[in-house]
Amino acid sequence: MTATPVADDAASAACCATCAAPALAEAAAREAARLLKAIADPNRLRLLSIVKHGPADGTCVCDLTEPLQLGQPTVSHHLKILVDSGLLAREKRGTWAYYTLVPGSLDKAAALITEL
């Protein structure tokens, strides 16, 4: 039976040194996960695209159901998640809600992914 070689202290220290890299803080990880979960849905990505390329003063919720071929309650659910994540802003005008992209929010999401 052959004995397994024991790693020398230098090799062991080199291995463990790479494991000591600072991890993302728990609070930052939770915030990042919330943002990434918000955009990890095809319908929400499409909503972001429509709103981003829509009128500067906002896209009416009434204009978001038909392009996605989804019902108004489903679209509203997705919009709420995008607003709660900080990607979209909502403004009520009469009986309608208008959505705009929060300035810098997509840059923040891109930077988050890049920094990982």
Secondary structure, DSSP 8 states (H G I E B T S, - for coil): --------HHHHHHHHHHHTS----HHHHHHHHHHHHHHSSHHHHHHHHHHHTS-TT-EEGGGTHHHHT--HHHHHHHHHHHHHTTSEEEEEETTEEEEEE-TTHHHHHHHHHHH-
